[in-house]
Amino acid sequence: MDAFYTVAREGEGVYEEKRSRFLGFARPVFSEADAIGFVEDLRRLHPDARHHVYAYTVDFGAKERMSDDGEPQGTGGARVLTAIKQAGLSNVCVVIVRYFGGTLLGAGPLARAYSAAALSAIENAGTVRCESCGVYRITLPYARQSRVEQELKKRGAKVLDSVFAERVTHTFSVRLADAPDLIASLGELSAGELVPELLEQRFLPTGESIP
């Protein structure tokens, strides 16, 4: 897989049913450790909540986990995971923190509450497309700075960091599919002097966030 959609940022949502409050939280994650850490953070922040139901998907959807955390089977974690799938997302964790309102809910209302809280959190987080990118470093004389920056922008590269010393050093990311053309273009404009150094390959947001 060279692209996927995930939530653009952390998002929250809330749903109420017969005085029970269902607080939804969504966050992009890139490993099971990230997801479990998110769940544990919310347990610490909400120690008085009755349930901390969650679901997450990592490895671009290949690995899924969910927990009802004491709720009737099928009413909690499965509903949260379904909400994630309906949104077409991967590499995301959604946690629903339930504060009990004193009235027991039937399976139907309970399932609807968890679904609604999850969808609300996902909607408020927005979504973004992530693609396989190369992270490069390039060092150049000040005389070439403006032309190189124009070329990076033209080719869709994003400058992640810049250091200005005797020479300029830019660290930038670009889609792996676009990297060969960018590298060739930088070589042409500098008579082969400028050769970006590949530092790593990783998935990075490349599209505009969808609110």
Protein Blocks (a to p, Z undefined) as FASTA:
>chain_A
ZZdcddfbdcdddddeehiacdddddddfbfklmmmmmmmmmmmmmmbmbdcddddeehh
paccddeehpaehilmmmmmmmmmmnopahiacddddddehiacdfklmmmmmmmmmmmm
mmmnopadddddddddddddfklmmmmmmmmmmnopacfbdcddfbccddddddfklmmm
mmmmmmmmnnomaccddfbdcdddfbdcdZZ
